[in-house]
Amino acid sequence: MSPRRDRIMSDALKEELAEELGVAEIVRREGWGGVSSRNCGNLVKLAIERAERALANEK
């Protein structure tokens, strides 16, 4: 078994993004496995947009 990789996104950030995307209730009820692939992709896209904005604000 391979060692567990460090997490890129904190659980708190994932929960915040899930709230913003309207899938937080699904996550609470069913876990992340209950979230559709499309919504998971949207969550990643939103996280990337936030990271890009944060980097732009650092300049």
Phi and psi in radians as a Rosetta constraint file:
Dihedral C 1 N 2 CA 2 C 2 CIRCULARHARMONIC -1.377 0.35
Dihedral N 2 CA 2 C 2 N 3 CIRCULARHARMONIC 2.664 0.35
Dihedral C 2 N 3 CA 3 C 3 CIRCULARHARMONIC -1.148 0.35
Dihedral N 3 CA 3 C 3 N 4 CIRCULARHARMONIC 2.624 0.35
Dihedral C 3 N 4 CA 4 C 4 CIRCULARHARMONIC -1.222 0.35
Dihedral N 4 CA 4 C 4 N 5 CIRCULARHARMONIC 2.298 0.35
Dihedral C 4 N 5 CA 5 C 5 CIRCULARHARMONIC -1.328 0.35
Dihedral N 5 CA 5 C 5 N 6 CIRCULARHARMONIC 2.650 0.35
Dihedral C 5 N 6 CA 6 C 6 CIRCULARHARMONIC -1.128 0.35
Dihedral N 6 CA 6 C 6 N 7 CIRCULARHARMONIC 2.536 0.35
Dihedral C 6 N 7 CA 7 C 7 CIRCULARHARMONIC -1.348 0.35
Dihedral N 7 CA 7 C 7 N 8 CIRCULARHARMONIC 2.438 0.35
Dihedral C 7 N 8 CA 8 C 8 CIRCULARHARMONIC -1.496 0.35
Dihedral N 8 CA 8 C 8 N 9 CIRCULARHARMONIC -0.707 0.35
Dihedral C 8 N 9 CA 9 C 9 CIRCULARHARMONIC -1.939 0.35
Dihedral N 9 CA 9 C 9 N 10 CIRCULARHARMONIC 2.382 0.35
Dihedral C 9 N 10 CA 10 C 10 CIRCULARHARMONIC -1.250 0.35
Dihedral N 10 CA 10 C 10 N 11 CIRCULARHARMONIC 2.760 0.35
Dihedral C 10 N 11 CA 11 C 11 CIRCULARHARMONIC -1.073 0.35
Dihedral N 11 CA 11 C 11 N 12 CIRCULARHARMONIC -0.640 0.35
Dihedral C 11 N 12 CA 12 C 12 CIRCULARHARMONIC -1.107 0.35
Dihedral N 12 CA 12 C 12 N 13 CIRCULARHARMONIC -0.720 0.35
Dihedral C 12 N 13 CA 13 C 13 CIRCULARHARMONIC -1.150 0.35
Dihedral N 13 CA 13 C 13 N 14 CIRCULARHARMONIC -0.751 0.35
Dihedral C 13 N 14 CA 14 C 14 CIRCULARHARMONIC -1.063 0.35
Dihedral N 14 CA 14 C 14 N 15 CIRCULARHARMONIC -0.726 0.35
Dihedral C 14 N 15 CA 15 C 15 CIRCULARHARMONIC -1.136 0.35
Dihedral N 15 CA 15 C 15 N 16 CIRCULARHARMONIC -0.714 0.35
Dihedral C 15 N 16 CA 16 C 16 CIRCULARHARMONIC -1.098 0.35
Dihedral N 16 CA 16 C 16 N 17 CIRCULARHARMONIC -0.760 0.35
Dihedral C 16 N 17 CA 17 C 17 CIRCULARHARMONIC -1.162 0.35
Dihedral N 17 CA 17 C 17 N 18 CIRCULARHARMONIC -0.670 0.35
Dihedral C 17 N 18 CA 18 C 18 CIRCULARHARMONIC -1.084 0.35
Dihedral N 18 CA 18 C 18 N 19 CIRCULARHARMONIC -0.704 0.35
Dihedral C 18 N 19 CA 19 C 19 CIRCULARHARMONIC -1.065 0.35
Dihedral N 19 CA 19 C 19 N 20 CIRCULARHARMONIC -0.807 0.35
Dihedral C 19 N 20 CA 20 C 20 CIRCULARHARMONIC -1.098 0.35
Dihedral N 20 CA 20 C 20 N 21 CIRCULARHARMONIC -0.620 0.35
Dihedral C 20 N 21 CA 21 C 21 CIRCULARHARMONIC -1.505 0.35
Dihedral N 21 CA 21 C 21 N 22 CIRCULARHARMONIC -0.129 0.35
Dihedral C 21 N 22 CA 22 C 22 CIRCULARHARMONIC 1.418 0.35
Dihedral N 22 CA 22 C 22 N 23 CIRCULARHARMONIC 0.374 0.35
Dihedral C 22 N 23 CA 23 C 23 CIRCULARHARMONIC -1.998 0.35
Dihedral N 23 CA 23 C 23 N 24 CIRCULARHARMONIC 0.155 0.35
Dihedral C 23 N 24 CA 24 C 24 CIRCULARHARMONIC -1.073 0.35
Dihedral N 24 CA 24 C 24 N 25 CIRCULARHARMONIC -0.658 0.35
Dihedral C 24 N 25 CA 25 C 25 CIRCULARHARMONIC -1.122 0.35
Dihedral N 25 CA 25 C 25 N 26 CIRCULARHARMONIC -0.684 0.35
Dihedral C 25 N 26 CA 26 C 26 CIRCULARHARMONIC -1.091 0.35
Dihedral N 26 CA 26 C 26 N 27 CIRCULARHARMONIC -0.753 0.35
Dihedral C 26 N 27 CA 27 C 27 CIRCULARHARMONIC -1.080 0.35
Dihedral N 27 CA 27 C 27 N 28 CIRCULARHARMONIC -0.744 0.35
Dihedral C 27 N 28 CA 28 C 28 CIRCULARHARMONIC -1.147 0.35
Dihedral N 28 CA 28 C 28 N 29 CIRCULARHARMONIC -0.686 0.35
Dihedral C 28 N 29 CA 29 C 29 CIRCULARHARMONIC -1.344 0.35
Dihedral N 29 CA 29 C 29 N 30 CIRCULARHARMONIC -0.812 0.35
Dihedral C 29 N 30 CA 30 C 30 CIRCULARHARMONIC -2.047 0.35
Dihedral N 30 CA 30 C 30 N 31 CIRCULARHARMONIC -0.160 0.35
Dihedral C 30 N 31 CA 31 C 31 CIRCULARHARMONIC 1.468 0.35
Dihedral N 31 CA 31 C 31 N 32 CIRCULARHARMONIC 3.112 0.35
Dihedral C 31 N 32 CA 32 C 32 CIRCULARHARMONIC -1.145 0.35
Dihedral N 32 CA 32 C 32 N 33 CIRCULARHARMONIC -0.410 0.35
Dihedral C 32 N 33 CA 33 C 33 CIRCULARHARMONIC -1.147 0.35
Dihedral N 33 CA 33 C 33 N 34 CIRCULARHARMONIC -0.337 0.35
Dihedral C 33 N 34 CA 34 C 34 CIRCULARHARMONIC -1.482 0.35
Dihedral N 34 CA 34 C 34 N 35 CIRCULARHARMONIC -0.153 0.35
Dihedral C 34 N 35 CA 35 C 35 CIRCULARHARMONIC -1.499 0.35
Dihedral N 35 CA 35 C 35 N 36 CIRCULARHARMONIC 2.334 0.35
Dihedral C 35 N 36 CA 36 C 36 CIRCULARHARMONIC -1.124 0.35
Dihedral N 36 CA 36 C 36 N 37 CIRCULARHARMONIC 2.732 0.35
Dihedral C 36 N 37 CA 37 C 37 CIRCULARHARMONIC -1.017 0.35
Dihedral N 37 CA 37 C 37 N 38 CIRCULARHARMONIC -0.709 0.35
Dihedral C 37 N 38 CA 38 C 38 CIRCULARHARMONIC -1.053 0.35
Dihedral N 38 CA 38 C 38 N 39 CIRCULARHARMONIC -0.802 0.35
Dihedral C 38 N 39 CA 39 C 39 CIRCULARHARMONIC -1.200 0.35
Dihedral N 39 CA 39 C 39 N 40 CIRCULARHARMONIC -0.590 0.35
Dihedral C 39 N 40 CA 40 C 40 CIRCULARHARMONIC -1.124 0.35
Dihedral N 40 CA 40 C 40 N 41 CIRCULARHARMONIC -0.709 0.35
Dihedral C 40 N 41 CA 41 C 41 CIRCULARHARMONIC -1.097 0.35
Dihedral N 41 CA 41 C 41 N 42 CIRCULARHARMONIC -0.704 0.35
Dihedral C 41 N 42 CA 42 C 42 CIRCULARHARMONIC -1.127 0.35
Dihedral N 42 CA 42 C 42 N 43 CIRCULARHARMONIC -0.635 0.35
Dihedral C 42 N 43 CA 43 C 43 CIRCULARHARMONIC -1.110 0.35
Dihedral N 43 CA 43 C 43 N 44 CIRCULARHARMONIC -0.783 0.35
Dihedral C 43 N 44 CA 44 C 44 CIRCULARHARMONIC -1.112 0.35
Dihedral N 44 CA 44 C 44 N 45 CIRCULARHARMONIC -0.759 0.35
Dihedral C 44 N 45 CA 45 C 45 CIRCULARHARMONIC -1.036 0.35
Dihedral N 45 CA 45 C 45 N 46 CIRCULARHARMONIC -0.769 0.35
Dihedral C 45 N 46 CA 46 C 46 CIRCULARHARMONIC -1.127 0.35
Dihedral N 46 CA 46 C 46 N 47 CIRCULARHARMONIC -0.701 0.35
Dihedral C 46 N 47 CA 47 C 47 CIRCULARHARMONIC -1.105 0.35
Dihedral N 47 CA 47 C 47 N 48 CIRCULARHARMONIC -0.717 0.35
Dihedral C 47 N 48 CA 48 C 48 CIRCULARHARMONIC -1.133 0.35
Dihedral N 48 CA 48 C 48 N 49 CIRCULARHARMONIC -0.755 0.35
Dihedral C 48 N 49 CA 49 C 49 CIRCULARHARMONIC -1.050 0.35
Dihedral N 49 CA 49 C 49 N 50 CIRCULARHARMONIC -0.735 0.35
Dihedral C 49 N 50 CA 50 C 50 CIRCULARHARMONIC -1.120 0.35
Dihedral N 50 CA 50 C 50 N 51 CIRCULARHARMONIC -0.738 0.35
Dihedral C 50 N 51 CA 51 C 51 CIRCULARHARMONIC -1.116 0.35
Dihedral N 51 CA 51 C 51 N 52 CIRCULARHARMONIC -0.716 0.35
Dihedral C 51 N 52 CA 52 C 52 CIRCULARHARMONIC -1.122 0.35
Dihedral N 52 CA 52 C 52 N 53 CIRCULARHARMONIC -0.723 0.35
Dihedral C 52 N 53 CA 53 C 53 CIRCULARHARMONIC -1.112 0.35
Dihedral N 53 CA 53 C 53 N 54 CIRCULARHARMONIC -0.719 0.35
Dihedral C 53 N 54 CA 54 C 54 CIRCULARHARMONIC -1.101 0.35
Dihedral N 54 CA 54 C 54 N 55 CIRCULARHARMONIC -0.729 0.35
Dihedral C 54 N 55 CA 55 C 55 CIRCULARHARMONIC -1.148 0.35
Dihedral N 55 CA 55 C 55 N 56 CIRCULARHARMONIC -0.704 0.35
Dihedral C 55 N 56 CA 56 C 56 CIRCULARHARMONIC -1.129 0.35
Dihedral N 56 CA 56 C 56 N 57 CIRCULARHARMONIC -0.605 0.35
Dihedral C 56 N 57 CA 57 C 57 CIRCULARHARMONIC -1.290 0.35
Dihedral N 57 CA 57 C 57 N 58 CIRCULARHARMONIC -0.350 0.35
Dihedral C 57 N 58 CA 58 C 58 CIRCULARHARMONIC -1.331 0.35
Dihedral N 58 CA 58 C 58 N 59 CIRCULARHARMONIC -0.371 0.35
